[in-house]
Amino acid sequence: MKIIGITILMFVFLTVFSLCMDILLGFSLNTSINKSIRPFLVMEVTEKVILILLIFLMIVGPVFTFYKNSKKKQHK
């Protein structure tokens, strides 16, 4: 229960910190909230490519390992 509480507390503090930093940088409160709620809208193309590559690697790695292990079991 403590871990969940600490996680939620950290999330709240970091979100408030992010909102405060955006406001100090000159963004309006509405823009700051939108940036916090919808982070993919403020990503640039290179960041989106890296995100897609990361997701692809996270999927391909376990599938490849599973396929490799299933081939070993068939040969035994």
PyMOL Python script that loads the backbone (N, CA, C, O; Angstrom):
from pymol import cmd

cmd.read_pdbstr("""\
ATOM      1  N   MET A   1       0.825  -1.190   0.000  1.00  0.00           N
ATOM      2  CA  MET A   1       0.000   0.000   0.000  1.00  0.00           C
ATOM      3  C   MET A   1       0.872   1.257   0.000  1.00  0.00           C
ATOM      4  O   MET A   1       0.537   2.272  -0.611  1.00  0.00           O
ATOM      5  N   LYS A   2       2.011   1.153   0.713  1.00  0.00           N
ATOM      6  CA  LYS A   2       2.913   2.305   0.744  1.00  0.00           C
ATOM      7  C   LYS A   2       3.471   2.622  -0.638  1.00  0.00           C
ATOM      8  O   LYS A   2       3.613   3.788  -1.008  1.00  0.00           O
ATOM      9  N   ILE A   3       3.783   1.584  -1.389  1.00  0.00           N
ATOM     10  CA  ILE A   3       4.373   1.785  -2.715  1.00  0.00           C
ATOM     11  C   ILE A   3       3.383   2.505  -3.635  1.00  0.00           C
ATOM     12  O   ILE A   3       3.768   3.401  -4.387  1.00  0.00           O
ATOM     13  N   ILE A   4       2.118   2.114  -3.573  1.00  0.00           N
ATOM     14  CA  ILE A   4       1.100   2.774  -4.401  1.00  0.00           C
ATOM     15  C   ILE A   4       0.958   4.232  -3.988  1.00  0.00           C
ATOM     16  O   ILE A   4       0.858   5.112  -4.843  1.00  0.00           O
ATOM     17  N   GLY A   5       0.949   4.495  -2.693  1.00  0.00           N
ATOM     18  CA  GLY A   5       0.842   5.871  -2.204  1.00  0.00           C
ATOM     19  C   GLY A   5       2.022   6.726  -2.622  1.00  0.00           C
ATOM     20  O   GLY A   5       1.848   7.872  -3.035  1.00  0.00           O
ATOM     21  N   ILE A   6       3.218   6.176  -2.516  1.00  0.00           N
ATOM     22  CA  ILE A   6       4.415   6.911  -2.911  1.00  0.00           C
ATOM     23  C   ILE A   6       4.413   7.170  -4.415  1.00  0.00           C
ATOM     24  O   ILE A   6       4.794   8.251  -4.863  1.00  0.00           O
ATOM     25  N   THR A   7       3.985   6.182  -5.191  1.00  0.00           N
ATOM     26  CA  THR A   7       3.923   6.341  -6.644  1.00  0.00           C
ATOM     27  C   THR A   7       2.955   7.447  -7.032  1.00  0.00           C
ATOM     28  O   THR A   7       3.279   8.290  -7.867  1.00  0.00           O
ATOM     29  N   ILE A   8       1.773   7.450  -6.435  1.00  0.00           N
ATOM     30  CA  ILE A   8       0.777   8.489  -6.724  1.00  0.00           C
ATOM     31  C   ILE A   8       1.282   9.855  -6.288  1.00  0.00           C
ATOM     32  O   ILE A   8       1.111  10.840  -7.007  1.00  0.00           O
ATOM     33  N   LEU A   9       1.903   9.922  -5.119  1.00  0.00           N
ATOM     34  CA  LEU A   9       2.436  11.188  -4.621  1.00  0.00           C
ATOM     35  C   LEU A   9       3.530  11.728  -5.543  1.00  0.00           C
ATOM     36  O   LEU A   9       3.561  12.923  -5.835  1.00  0.00           O
ATOM     37  N   MET A  10       4.418  10.859  -5.999  1.00  0.00           N
ATOM     38  CA  MET A  10       5.466  11.290  -6.934  1.00  0.00           C
ATOM     39  C   MET A  10       4.870  11.767  -8.250  1.00  0.00           C
ATOM     40  O   MET A  10       5.326  12.759  -8.819  1.00  0.00           O
ATOM     41  N   PHE A  11       3.844  11.057  -8.736  1.00  0.00           N
ATOM     42  CA  PHE A  11       3.184  11.463  -9.976  1.00  0.00           C
ATOM     43  C   PHE A  11       2.572  12.853  -9.838  1.00  0.00           C
ATOM     44  O   PHE A  11       2.711  13.690 -10.730  1.00  0.00           O
ATOM     45  N   VAL A  12       1.902  13.094  -8.727  1.00  0.00           N
ATOM     46  CA  VAL A  12       1.269  14.401  -8.512  1.00  0.00           C
ATOM     47  C   VAL A  12       2.322  15.496  -8.434  1.00  0.00           C
ATOM     48  O   VAL A  12       2.180  16.530  -9.088  1.00  0.00           O
ATOM     49  N   PHE A  13       3.374  15.292  -7.649  1.00  0.00           N
ATOM     50  CA  PHE A  13       4.414  16.305  -7.517  1.00  0.00           C
ATOM     51  C   PHE A  13       5.114  16.592  -8.835  1.00  0.00           C
ATOM     52  O   PHE A  13       5.375  17.751  -9.156  1.00  0.00           O
ATOM     53  N   LEU A  14       5.422  15.549  -9.605  1.00  0.00           N
ATOM     54  CA  LEU A  14       6.101  15.749 -10.882  1.00  0.00           C
ATOM     55  C   LEU A  14       5.195  16.432 -11.905  1.00  0.00           C
ATOM     56  O   LEU A  14       5.664  17.226 -12.720  1.00  0.00           O
ATOM     57  N   THR A  15       3.907  16.126 -11.864  1.00  0.00           N
ATOM     58  CA  THR A  15       2.965  16.793 -12.762  1.00  0.00           C
ATOM     59  C   THR A  15       2.840  18.267 -12.415  1.00  0.00           C
ATOM     60  O   THR A  15       2.842  19.120 -13.304  1.00  0.00           O
ATOM     61  N   VAL A  16       2.731  18.568 -11.142  1.00  0.00           N
ATOM     62  CA  VAL A  16       2.655  19.970 -10.706  1.00  0.00           C
ATOM     63  C   VAL A  16       3.946  20.700 -11.063  1.00  0.00           C
ATOM     64  O   VAL A  16       3.909  21.850 -11.499  1.00  0.00           O
ATOM     65  N   PHE A  17       5.076  20.044 -10.881  1.00  0.00           N
ATOM     66  CA  PHE A  17       6.362  20.644 -11.236  1.00  0.00           C
ATOM     67  C   PHE A  17       6.422  20.946 -12.729  1.00  0.00           C
ATOM     68  O   PHE A  17       6.889  22.011 -13.135  1.00  0.00           O
ATOM     69  N   SER A  18       5.948  20.003 -13.547  1.00  0.00           N
ATOM     70  CA  SER A  18       5.938  20.199 -14.991  1.00  0.00           C
ATOM     71  C   SER A  18       5.024  21.364 -15.379  1.00  0.00           C
ATOM     72  O   SER A  18       5.379  22.177 -16.231  1.00  0.00           O
ATOM     73  N   LEU A  19       3.867  21.440 -14.762  1.00  0.00           N
ATOM     74  CA  LEU A  19       2.946  22.551 -15.039  1.00  0.00           C
ATOM     75  C   LEU A  19       3.572  23.884 -14.651  1.00  0.00           C
ATOM     76  O   LEU A  19       3.473  24.863 -15.390  1.00  0.00           O
ATOM     77  N   CYS A  20       4.215  23.918 -13.492  1.00  0.00           N
ATOM     78  CA  CYS A  20       4.854  25.165 -13.035  1.00  0.00           C
ATOM     79  C   CYS A  20       5.983  25.577 -13.979  1.00  0.00           C
ATOM     80  O   CYS A  20       6.135  26.760 -14.282  1.00  0.00           O
ATOM     81  N   MET A  21       6.771  24.616 -14.444  1.00  0.00           N
ATOM     82  CA  MET A  21       7.852  24.944 -15.372  1.00  0.00           C
ATOM     83  C   MET A  21       7.306  25.489 -16.688  1.00  0.00           C
ATOM     84  O   MET A  21       7.860  26.434 -17.249  1.00  0.00           O
ATOM     85  N   ASP A  22       6.218  24.894 -17.180  1.00  0.00           N
ATOM     86  CA  ASP A  22       5.611  25.397 -18.420  1.00  0.00           C
ATOM     87  C   ASP A  22       5.082  26.815 -18.236  1.00  0.00           C
ATOM     88  O   ASP A  22       5.219  27.649 -19.131  1.00  0.00           O
ATOM     89  N   ILE A  23       4.490  27.087 -17.106  1.00  0.00           N
ATOM     90  CA  ILE A  23       3.963  28.429 -16.841  1.00  0.00           C
ATOM     91  C   ILE A  23       5.111  29.431 -16.722  1.00  0.00           C
ATOM     92  O   ILE A  23       5.006  30.556 -17.212  1.00  0.00           O
ATOM     93  N   LEU A  24       6.204  29.029 -16.074  1.00  0.00           N
ATOM     94  CA  LEU A  24       7.362  29.915 -15.970  1.00  0.00           C
ATOM     95  C   LEU A  24       8.013  30.163 -17.332  1.00  0.00           C
ATOM     96  O   LEU A  24       8.636  31.205 -17.541  1.00  0.00           O
ATOM     97  N   LEU A  25       7.872  29.217 -18.254  1.00  0.00           N
ATOM     98  CA  LEU A  25       8.419  29.398 -19.600  1.00  0.00           C
ATOM     99  C   LEU A  25       7.528  30.271 -20.483  1.00  0.00           C
ATOM    100  O   LEU A  25       7.900  30.609 -21.606  1.00  0.00           O
ATOM    101  N   GLY A  26       6.358  30.629 -19.972  1.00  0.00           N
ATOM    102  CA  GLY A  26       5.511  31.555 -20.706  1.00  0.00           C
ATOM    103  C   GLY A  26       4.289  30.945 -21.359  1.00  0.00           C
ATOM    104  O   GLY A  26       3.544  31.647 -22.042  1.00  0.00           O
ATOM    105  N   PHE A  27       4.064  29.658 -21.168  1.00  0.00           N
ATOM    106  CA  PHE A  27       2.868  29.038 -21.722  1.00  0.00           C
ATOM    107  C   PHE A  27       1.671  29.357 -20.835  1.00  0.00           C
ATOM    108  O   PHE A  27       1.822  29.606 -19.638  1.00  0.00           O
ATOM    109  N   SER A  28       0.479  29.347 -21.433  1.00  0.00           N
ATOM    110  CA  SER A  28      -0.721  29.565 -20.642  1.00  0.00           C
ATOM    111  C   SER A  28      -1.042  28.292 -19.857  1.00  0.00           C
ATOM    112  O   SER A  28      -0.505  27.222 -20.141  1.00  0.00           O
ATOM    113  N   LEU A  29      -1.915  28.426 -18.877  1.00  0.00           N
ATOM    114  CA  LEU A  29      -2.287  27.272 -18.062  1.00  0.00           C
ATOM    115  C   LEU A  29      -2.966  26.211 -18.922  1.00  0.00           C
ATOM    116  O   LEU A  29      -2.729  25.017 -18.737  1.00  0.00           O
ATOM    117  N   ASN A  30      -3.808  26.639 -19.861  1.00  0.00           N
ATOM    118  CA  ASN A  30      -4.497  25.690 -20.740  1.00  0.00           C
ATOM    119  C   ASN A  30      -3.505  24.912 -21.598  1.00  0.00           C
ATOM    120  O   ASN A  30      -3.642  23.699 -21.755  1.00  0.00           O
ATOM    121  N   THR A  31      -2.513  25.596 -22.153  1.00  0.00           N
ATOM    122  CA  THR A  31      -1.494  24.929 -22.965  1.00  0.00           C
ATOM    123  C   THR A  31      -0.668  23.967 -22.117  1.00  0.00           C
ATOM    124  O   THR A  31      -0.329  22.872 -22.566  1.00  0.00           O
ATOM    125  N   SER A  32      -0.348  24.371 -20.906  1.00  0.00           N
ATOM    126  CA  SER A  32       0.437  23.507 -20.016  1.00  0.00           C
ATOM    127  C   SER A  32      -0.320  22.233 -19.673  1.00  0.00           C
ATOM    128  O   SER A  32       0.256  21.145 -19.655  1.00  0.00           O
ATOM    129  N   ILE A  33      -1.595  22.371 -19.404  1.00  0.00           N
ATOM    130  CA  ILE A  33      -2.405  21.191 -19.082  1.00  0.00           C
ATOM    131  C   ILE A  33      -2.520  20.281 -20.298  1.00  0.00           C
ATOM    132  O   ILE A  33      -2.426  19.060 -20.169  1.00  0.00           O
ATOM    133  N   ASN A  34      -2.723  20.869 -21.487  1.00  0.00           N
ATOM    134  CA  ASN A  34      -2.800  20.057 -22.705  1.00  0.00           C
ATOM    135  C   ASN A  34      -1.491  19.322 -22.962  1.00  0.00           C
ATOM    136  O   ASN A  34      -1.511  18.167 -23.390  1.00  0.00           O
ATOM    137  N   LYS A  35      -0.352  19.966 -22.710  1.00  0.00           N
ATOM    138  CA  LYS A  35       0.944  19.309 -22.895  1.00  0.00           C
ATOM    139  C   LYS A  35       1.124  18.160 -21.913  1.00  0.00           C
ATOM    140  O   LYS A  35       1.756  17.157 -22.240  1.00  0.00           O
ATOM    141  N   SER A  36       0.574  18.301 -20.719  1.00  0.00           N
ATOM    142  CA  SER A  36       0.695  17.243 -19.719  1.00  0.00           C
ATOM    143  C   SER A  36      -0.242  16.076 -20.007  1.00  0.00           C
ATOM    144  O   SER A  36       0.105  14.919 -19.771  1.00  0.00           O
ATOM    145  N   ILE A  37      -1.425  16.384 -20.514  1.00  0.00           N
ATOM    146  CA  ILE A  37      -2.418  15.338 -20.761  1.00  0.00           C
ATOM    147  C   ILE A  37      -2.128  14.595 -22.059  1.00  0.00           C
ATOM    148  O   ILE A  37      -2.284  13.376 -22.127  1.00  0.00           O
ATOM    149  N   ARG A  38      -1.710  15.317 -23.078  1.00  0.00           N
ATOM    150  CA  ARG A  38      -1.486  14.722 -24.394  1.00  0.00           C
ATOM    151  C   ARG A  38      -0.026  14.902 -24.819  1.00  0.00           C
ATOM    152  O   ARG A  38       0.280  15.764 -25.643  1.00  0.00           O
ATOM    153  N   PRO A  39       0.868  14.096 -24.263  1.00  0.00           N
ATOM    154  CA  PRO A  39       2.292  14.297 -24.561  1.00  0.00           C
ATOM    155  C   PRO A  39       2.671  13.968 -25.998  1.00  0.00           C
ATOM    156  O   PRO A  39       3.674  14.483 -26.492  1.00  0.00           O
ATOM    157  N   PHE A  40       1.905  13.132 -26.680  1.00  0.00           N
ATOM    158  CA  PHE A  40       2.276  12.762 -28.047  1.00  0.00           C
ATOM    159  C   PHE A  40       2.001  13.883 -29.040  1.00  0.00           C
ATOM    160  O   PHE A  40       2.536  13.867 -30.148  1.00  0.00           O
ATOM    161  N   LEU A  41       1.180  14.851 -28.665  1.00  0.00           N
ATOM    162  CA  LEU A  41       0.905  15.964 -29.570  1.00  0.00           C
ATOM    163  C   LEU A  41       2.075  16.933 -29.651  1.00  0.00           C
ATOM    164  O   LEU A  41       2.216  17.645 -30.644  1.00  0.00           O
ATOM    165  N   VAL A  42       2.917  16.971 -28.621  1.00  0.00           N
ATOM    166  CA  VAL A  42       4.041  17.905 -28.614  1.00  0.00           C
ATOM    167  C   VAL A  42       5.355  17.240 -29.014  1.00  0.00           C
ATOM    168  O   VAL A  42       6.413  17.869 -28.974  1.00  0.00           O
ATOM    169  N   MET A  43       5.283  15.954 -29.403  1.00  0.00           N
ATOM    170  CA  MET A  43       6.492  15.253 -29.830  1.00  0.00           C
ATOM    171  C   MET A  43       6.858  15.643 -31.251  1.00  0.00           C
ATOM    172  O   MET A  43       5.988  15.862 -32.094  1.00  0.00           O
ATOM    173  N   GLU A  44       8.147  15.726 -31.500  1.00  0.00           N
ATOM    174  CA  GLU A  44       8.613  15.997 -32.851  1.00  0.00           C
ATOM    175  C   GLU A  44       8.744  14.678 -33.604  1.00  0.00           C
ATOM    176  O   GLU A  44       8.611  13.606 -33.014  1.00  0.00           O
ATOM    177  N   VAL A  45       9.002  14.756 -34.887  1.00  0.00           N
ATOM    178  CA  VAL A  45       9.038  13.566 -35.738  1.00  0.00           C
ATOM    179  C   VAL A  45      10.108  12.582 -35.278  1.00  0.00           C
ATOM    180  O   VAL A  45       9.863  11.376 -35.231  1.00  0.00           O
ATOM    181  N   THR A  46      11.284  13.084 -34.942  1.00  0.00           N
ATOM    182  CA  THR A  46      12.359  12.176 -34.522  1.00  0.00           C
ATOM    183  C   THR A  46      11.998  11.456 -33.222  1.00  0.00           C
ATOM    184  O   THR A  46      12.328  10.282 -33.054  1.00  0.00           O
ATOM    185  N   GLU A  47      11.330  12.143 -32.312  1.00  0.00           N
ATOM    186  CA  GLU A  47      10.912  11.503 -31.072  1.00  0.00           C
ATOM    187  C   GLU A  47       9.877  10.416 -31.339  1.00  0.00           C
ATOM    188  O   GLU A  47       9.899   9.367 -30.696  1.00  0.00           O
ATOM    189  N   LYS A  48       8.973  10.663 -32.282  1.00  0.00           N
ATOM    190  CA  LYS A  48       7.982   9.650 -32.634  1.00  0.00           C
ATOM    191  C   LYS A  48       8.632   8.440 -33.283  1.00  0.00           C
ATOM    192  O   LYS A  48       8.224   7.308 -33.022  1.00  0.00           O
ATOM    193  N   VAL A  49       9.637   8.658 -34.124  1.00  0.00           N
ATOM    194  CA  VAL A  49      10.350   7.550 -34.762  1.00  0.00           C
ATOM    195  C   VAL A  49      11.070   6.711 -33.709  1.00  0.00           C
ATOM    196  O   VAL A  49      11.035   5.482 -33.766  1.00  0.00           O
ATOM    197  N   ILE A  50      11.713   7.357 -32.766  1.00  0.00           N
ATOM    198  CA  ILE A  50      12.412   6.630 -31.704  1.00  0.00           C
ATOM    199  C   ILE A  50      11.423   5.852 -30.842  1.00  0.00           C
ATOM    200  O   ILE A  50      11.717   4.727 -30.438  1.00  0.00           O
ATOM    201  N   LEU A  51      10.256   6.431 -30.553  1.00  0.00           N
ATOM    202  CA  LEU A  51       9.233   5.726 -29.778  1.00  0.00           C
ATOM    203  C   LEU A  51       8.737   4.493 -30.523  1.00  0.00           C
ATOM    204  O   LEU A  51       8.593   3.425 -29.928  1.00  0.00           O
ATOM    205  N   ILE A  52       8.477   4.631 -31.810  1.00  0.00           N
ATOM    206  CA  ILE A  52       8.017   3.491 -32.602  1.00  0.00           C
ATOM    207  C   ILE A  52       9.099   2.415 -32.668  1.00  0.00           C
ATOM    208  O   ILE A  52       8.795   1.225 -32.578  1.00  0.00           O
ATOM    209  N   LEU A  53      10.361   2.826 -32.826  1.00  0.00           N
ATOM    210  CA  LEU A  53      11.468   1.871 -32.842  1.00  0.00           C
ATOM    211  C   LEU A  53      11.587   1.139 -31.510  1.00  0.00           C
ATOM    212  O   LEU A  53      11.816  -0.070 -31.490  1.00  0.00           O
ATOM    213  N   LEU A  54      11.436   1.849 -30.406  1.00  0.00           N
ATOM    214  CA  LEU A  54      11.502   1.228 -29.085  1.00  0.00           C
ATOM    215  C   LEU A  54      10.386   0.211 -28.900  1.00  0.00           C
ATOM    216  O   LEU A  54      10.624  -0.893 -28.411  1.00  0.00           O
ATOM    217  N   ILE A  55       9.172   0.579 -29.289  1.00  0.00           N
ATOM    218  CA  ILE A  55       8.047  -0.360 -29.173  1.00  0.00           C
ATOM    219  C   ILE A  55       8.284  -1.577 -30.059  1.00  0.00           C
ATOM    220  O   ILE A  55       8.016  -2.707 -29.650  1.00  0.00           O
ATOM    221  N   PHE A  56       8.785  -1.350 -31.272  1.00  0.00           N
ATOM    222  CA  PHE A  56       9.088  -2.455 -32.187  1.00  0.00           C
ATOM    223  C   PHE A  56      10.115  -3.407 -31.578  1.00  0.00           C
ATOM    224  O   PHE A  56       9.945  -4.625 -31.637  1.00  0.00           O
ATOM    225  N   LEU A  57      11.178  -2.857 -30.995  1.00  0.00           N
ATOM    226  CA  LEU A  57      12.210  -3.700 -30.391  1.00  0.00           C
ATOM    227  C   LEU A  57      11.693  -4.447 -29.169  1.00  0.00           C
ATOM    228  O   LEU A  57      12.109  -5.575 -28.903  1.00  0.00           O
ATOM    229  N   MET A  58      10.794  -3.822 -28.431  1.00  0.00           N
ATOM    230  CA  MET A  58      10.222  -4.488 -27.263  1.00  0.00           C
ATOM    231  C   MET A  58       9.317  -5.649 -27.669  1.00  0.00           C
ATOM    232  O   MET A  58       9.153  -6.598 -26.902  1.00  0.00           O
ATOM    233  N   ILE A  59       8.736  -5.590 -28.850  1.00  0.00           N
ATOM    234  CA  ILE A  59       7.879  -6.668 -29.323  1.00  0.00           C
ATOM    235  C   ILE A  59       8.696  -7.752 -30.015  1.00  0.00           C
ATOM    236  O   ILE A  59       8.463  -8.941 -29.799  1.00  0.00           O
ATOM    237  N   VAL A  60       9.654  -7.343 -30.847  1.00  0.00           N
ATOM    238  CA  VAL A  60      10.429  -8.303 -31.638  1.00  0.00           C
ATOM    239  C   VAL A  60      11.340  -9.161 -30.757  1.00  0.00           C
ATOM    240  O   VAL A  60      11.507 -10.351 -31.024  1.00  0.00           O
ATOM    241  N   GLY A  61      11.927  -8.579 -29.716  1.00  0.00           N
ATOM    242  CA  GLY A  61      12.845  -9.333 -28.850  1.00  0.00           C
ATOM    243  C   GLY A  61      12.204 -10.558 -28.222  1.00  0.00           C
ATOM    244  O   GLY A  61      12.721 -11.662 -28.392  1.00  0.00           O
ATOM    245  N   PRO A  62      11.095 -10.408 -27.499  1.00  0.00           N
ATOM    246  CA  PRO A  62      10.455 -11.595 -26.914  1.00  0.00           C
ATOM    247  C   PRO A  62       9.919 -12.577 -27.955  1.00  0.00           C
ATOM    248  O   PRO A  62       9.971 -13.787 -27.737  1.00  0.00           O
ATOM    249  N   VAL A  63       9.406 -12.078 -29.083  1.00  0.00           N
ATOM    250  CA  VAL A  63       8.907 -12.981 -30.130  1.00  0.00           C
ATOM    251  C   VAL A  63      10.063 -13.799 -30.695  1.00  0.00           C
ATOM    252  O   VAL A  63       9.924 -15.004 -30.910  1.00  0.00           O
ATOM    253  N   PHE A  64      11.196 -13.158 -30.936  1.00  0.00           N
ATOM    254  CA  PHE A  64      12.363 -13.869 -31.453  1.00  0.00           C
ATOM    255  C   PHE A  64      12.853 -14.916 -30.450  1.00  0.00           C
ATOM    256  O   PHE A  64      13.186 -16.036 -30.837  1.00  0.00           O
ATOM    257  N   THR A  65      12.898 -14.555 -29.163  1.00  0.00           N
ATOM    258  CA  THR A  65      13.328 -15.494 -28.126  1.00  0.00           C
ATOM    259  C   THR A  65      12.371 -16.679 -28.044  1.00  0.00           C
ATOM    260  O   THR A  65      12.810 -17.823 -27.925  1.00  0.00           O
ATOM    261  N   PHE A  66      11.074 -16.414 -28.105  1.00  0.00           N
ATOM    262  CA  PHE A  66      10.085 -17.484 -28.069  1.00  0.00           C
ATOM    263  C   PHE A  66      10.247 -18.411 -29.269  1.00  0.00           C
ATOM    264  O   PHE A  66      10.211 -19.634 -29.129  1.00  0.00           O
ATOM    265  N   TYR A  67      10.423 -17.824 -30.443  1.00  0.00           N
ATOM    266  CA  TYR A  67      10.602 -18.622 -31.663  1.00  0.00           C
ATOM    267  C   TYR A  67      11.870 -19.470 -31.582  1.00  0.00           C
ATOM    268  O   TYR A  67      11.872 -20.633 -31.985  1.00  0.00           O
ATOM    269  N   LYS A  68      12.937 -18.890 -31.065  1.00  0.00           N
ATOM    270  CA  LYS A  68      14.216 -19.597 -30.935  1.00  0.00           C
ATOM    271  C   LYS A  68      14.092 -20.755 -29.939  1.00  0.00           C
ATOM    272  O   LYS A  68      14.601 -21.848 -30.187  1.00  0.00           O
ATOM    273  N   ASN A  69      13.416 -20.512 -28.818  1.00  0.00           N
ATOM    274  CA  ASN A  69      13.230 -21.573 -27.815  1.00  0.00           C
ATOM    275  C   ASN A  69      12.324 -22.678 -28.336  1.00  0.00           C
ATOM    276  O   ASN A  69      12.553 -23.848 -28.032  1.00  0.00           O
ATOM    277  N   SER A  70      11.310 -22.339 -29.106  1.00  0.00           N
ATOM    278  CA  SER A  70      10.416 -23.365 -29.638  1.00  0.00           C
ATOM    279  C   SER A  70      11.133 -24.238 -30.671  1.00  0.00           C
ATOM    280  O   SER A  70      10.848 -25.429 -30.786  1.00  0.00           O
ATOM    281  N   LYS A  71      12.059 -23.644 -31.416  1.00  0.00           N
ATOM    282  CA  LYS A  71      12.852 -24.434 -32.363  1.00  0.00           C
ATOM    283  C   LYS A  71      13.762 -25.409 -31.656  1.00  0.00           C
ATOM    284  O   LYS A  71      13.952 -26.532 -32.122  1.00  0.00           O
ATOM    285  N   LYS A  72      14.346 -24.984 -30.503  1.00  0.00           N
ATOM    286  CA  LYS A  72      15.224 -25.870 -29.737  1.00  0.00           C
ATOM    287  C   LYS A  72      14.430 -27.046 -29.182  1.00  0.00           C
ATOM    288  O   LYS A  72      14.930 -28.171 -29.170  1.00  0.00           O
ATOM    289  N   LYS A  73      13.211 -26.809 -28.726  1.00  0.00           N
ATOM    290  CA  LYS A  73      12.394 -27.885 -28.153  1.00  0.00           C
ATOM    291  C   LYS A  73      11.963 -28.876 -29.226  1.00  0.00           C
ATOM    292  O   LYS A  73      11.797 -30.059 -28.931  1.00  0.00           O
ATOM    293  N   GLN A  74      11.781 -28.429 -30.452  1.00  0.00           N
ATOM    294  CA  GLN A  74      11.372 -29.326 -31.530  1.00  0.00           C
ATOM    295  C   GLN A  74      12.500 -30.269 -31.931  1.00  0.00           C
ATOM    296  O   GLN A  74      12.242 -31.400 -32.343  1.00  0.00           O
ATOM    297  N   HIS A  75      13.746 -29.816 -31.814  1.00  0.00           N
ATOM    298  CA  HIS A  75      14.886 -30.633 -32.206  1.00  0.00           C
ATOM    299  C   HIS A  75      15.220 -31.701 -31.163  1.00  0.00           C
ATOM    300  O   HIS A  75      15.889 -32.684 -31.484  1.00  0.00           O
ATOM    301  N   LYS A  76      14.773 -31.525 -29.940  1.00  0.00           N
ATOM    302  CA  LYS A  76      15.103 -32.516 -28.882  1.00  0.00           C
ATOM    303  C   LYS A  76      14.227 -33.728 -28.937  1.00  0.00           C
ATOM    304  O   LYS A  76      14.381 -34.638 -28.122  1.00  0.00           O
TER     305      LYS A  76
END
""", "prot")
cmd.dss("prot")
cmd.show_as("cartoon", "prot")
cmd.util.cbc("prot")
cmd.orient("prot")
